[in-house]
Amino acid sequence: MIAVVAALCAFVATASVAAVPGATLVVPTEDGTSLTLDYRANPQIKLDGILDEPAWQGIDAIENFVSVEPDTLEPGTLPTRMLMFYNERGFYLGAELTQDPATLLQRLSGRDQGGLNRDYVSLILDTSGEARYGFWFQVSLGDSVSDGTILPEQQFSANWDGAWQRSSRRTDTGWAAEVFIPWSLVNMPKATGKRTLAVALARRVAHLNERWSWPALAFTQPRYFSRFQKIEVENVSPRQQWAVFPYAASTIDQFDDTTSHKAGFEAFWRPSTNFQATTTINPDFGTVEADDVIVNFSANEVFLPERRLFFVEGQEIFNTSPRSDGQNNRNPVTLVNTRRIGGRPVGPDVPSDASLDAGEANQLTELLGAFKTTGQIGGLRFGVLGAFENETKFDATTDAGESINLHQDGSDYAAVRALYEIDRAGAYAAAGWLTTAVLHPTRDAYVHALDLHHKSANRKLSTDVQLIASDITDERNGFGAFTDLNWNQRQGLNHSLQLEYFDEHLDINDLGFQRRVDTYGVRYSFRHTKSDVSWLQNMITRGFMGGGWNTAGERVLAGFNLRQELVFKSLNRIQYGIGYSPARYDDRNSFDNGSFRIDGRLDWGLGFSTDNTRRISLNARVNYDDGDIGGRRYTYNTGLTWRVSNRLTAEASLRHRDRSAWLLHDEDTDFVRYRSTNWSPRLNLDFFPTARQQFRLAMQWVAIDARERDFFSIAQDGSGRLLERTKAADAPSDDFTVSRINFQVRYRWEIAPLSDLFVVYTRNASLPSAPGSNFGDLFSDGFDATTAEQLVVKLRYRLGS
């Protein structure tokens, strides 16, 4: 062994790369072989995708990659070599990927579009060394990047962006990539001398629709994060890091015929590996990426993802359970939904002889500033978040036509989080506390939550428990609790059981998000993945059944469904499924005017999509649902993706929905059923001159034509029946239309890591209801009914160590 080390040191010396004595470590792998992880003091690496520098020589390559998608765990069919080394500055990864160049799939994209099927390599670092938290990094052929965080056991999030470096290039035998990750970029426990980390590597081979991993880590296995390959490093104590992100933005508002300028900054400070603080003064949270057009007639709020960089980074500490993840849950329960901050203001006191138009009432508040700190002391992790809104000015109009100014104070927001984690004999346990506060002269809202977590040593069984209490001015205190059990029976088969109770007084929505309260119930679901079917690449089966009641004892949730997806060897896919919900009560969509009974509902769906590695791929789907009280709904979705070149992609989709009996609340206890037609086309055009420059044209239109059919009222005998009523002969028609359009042209240039120039033109339009208009008129007239039109130029640049 001494001779081997001496020979290696001699080779490194002749290559003019210094090695610290004792820093070459031999790490055992699961198959009994050894991986030599090398230290390079002065590697002199030029990140160009060519592994020709002396620092890359003499390193044992990792080559035993196996297929995890599909999860056959069979060796990869193409040679894959990845090399790793480190020094005090950071972690280096090099990849040499053999493949027929004609099969390479390069598709440039904006940041964090890691789900696209294209050739890429990825690296996940468990910087805690105990499978408590980590960071993932992905570079695609062509240099598009994605990154984010990971929590136990497979909780991935893209809500983190780091200033790391990468490069990729095509070669005669395939392609290659180089990655450098500064230690100062990531959180780590405080340690001296040797520290333990863990790592996992992966390669995506797009034309095969396969992902290969080292170690052998499939998402369908019970253990994932806790099975990363352990590595030991020395002399890794990241230096103090700071960064300042000044910005300047100019906005030309063509709708209001105004021009405004704004400047501010964000600051980042990491004095040690286990603590960091960020703050922003006079932030600009102007939207440079458009939200989807949403037309919502129900009483249920729609969750919107956070897009503002200051809030998404480091947000994982405030996620108290897997239910908090808004990316992977249609109905998240999260106590910190930062979209509330800088959202719609509290309405002012409007004189009885005055009124506000919709634009004034729905304007967004401005923030004076915000701060966030996160850190770790031993097994305790913590986070503190605060934000302060400015006063909002409202322009109202009196009945006499006179303009008056009204003012309303902004809100102050705070969240304090602590999480204590332990690992005994391989089993994971944690207990956390979160308190949030939203303070306003008219209303103070506090929410307190205790969360408990446990994962068995083999990770087959996990439990998440949460207790929540709300305390709001002039309202009764509320309470809620839920338990989520997850059982990974074996590779490919997972079961989930959810129990919950939320009383009618619980309210977390001043800062959090919860779609409904006043409910208790149980839900069971499973997912089964099979990769051993001879004529398929994959077969995925999902099932659900559940029931729920409100605290009055009315059944408000019941049903089951079964869905299946077949992925053929040709990479074409078929999806189909069926479900049924028995008769129950709807206690939401009368808008506090009583519960009403709705009929049992059958639903089914059938979809097909072609191989998305081709230049042109197609998808189509049809869904059927029974109506609330008779009738039916058909929804047709079609889409086309045309990869014109590696730099230019066009995506178009169209949704058509036809309802024969759409039940909508009218007023008080009255309802109207409509015959309705809905068209929703969408177009995205992306062009990348380079991987760091993007031109995007995006347009979305939602149009509805609804015509009254019949009329109902809730029975007053307490039965909840909807009784047909006769509309007064002189009453106006209830027919209505909707036409809303979002159009955006955006240019983004990544000048340097986390430094961007944006030029964004946005136009929003919403046409007032125009019954009798055809859809051509709804589009042409709707595009002219501008509600907002802006040109924004924004420069944000990172300065720091």
Buried (B, 14 or more C-beta within 10 A) or exposed (E): EEEEBEEBBEBBEEBEBBBEEEBBBEEEBEEEEEBBBBBBBEBEBEBEBBBEBBBBBBBBBBEBBBBBBBBBBBBBEBBBBBBBBBBBBBBBBBBBBEBEEEBBBBBBBBBBBBEBBBBBBBBBBBBBBBBBBBBBBBBBBBBBBBBBBBBBBBBBBBBBBBBBBBBBBBBEEBBBBBBBBBBBBBBBBBBEEEBBBBBBBBBBBBBBBBBBBBBBBBBBBBBBBBBBBBBBBBBBBBBEBBBEBBBBBBBBBBEEEEEEEBEBBBBBBBEBBBBBBBBBBBBBBBBBBBEEBEBEEEBEEEBBBBBBBBBBBBBBBBBBBBBBBBEEEEEBBBBBBBBBBBBEBBBBEBEEEBEBEEEBBEBBBBBBBBBBBBBBEEBEBBBBBBBBBBEBEBEBBEEEEEEEEBEBBBBBBBBBBBBBBEBEEEBBBBBBBBBBBBBBEEBBBBBBBBBBBBBBBEBBBBBBBBBBBBBBEEEEEBBBBBBBBBBBEEBBBBBBBBBBBBBEBBBBBBBBBBBBBBBBBBBBBBBBBBBEEEEBBBBBBBBBBBBBBBBEEBBBBBBBBBBBBBBBEEBBBEBBBBBBBEEBBBBBBBEEBBBBBBBEBBBBBBBBBBBBBBEEBBBBBBBBBBBBBEBBBEBEBBBBBBBEEBBBBBBBBBBBBBBBBBBBBBEEBBBBBBBBBBBBBBBBBBBBEEBBBBBBBBBBBBBBBBBBBBBBBBBEEEEBBBBEBEBEEEEEEBBBBBBBBBBBBBBBBBBEBBBBBBBBBBBBBBBEEBEEBEBEBBBEBBBEBBBBBBBBBBBBBBEBE
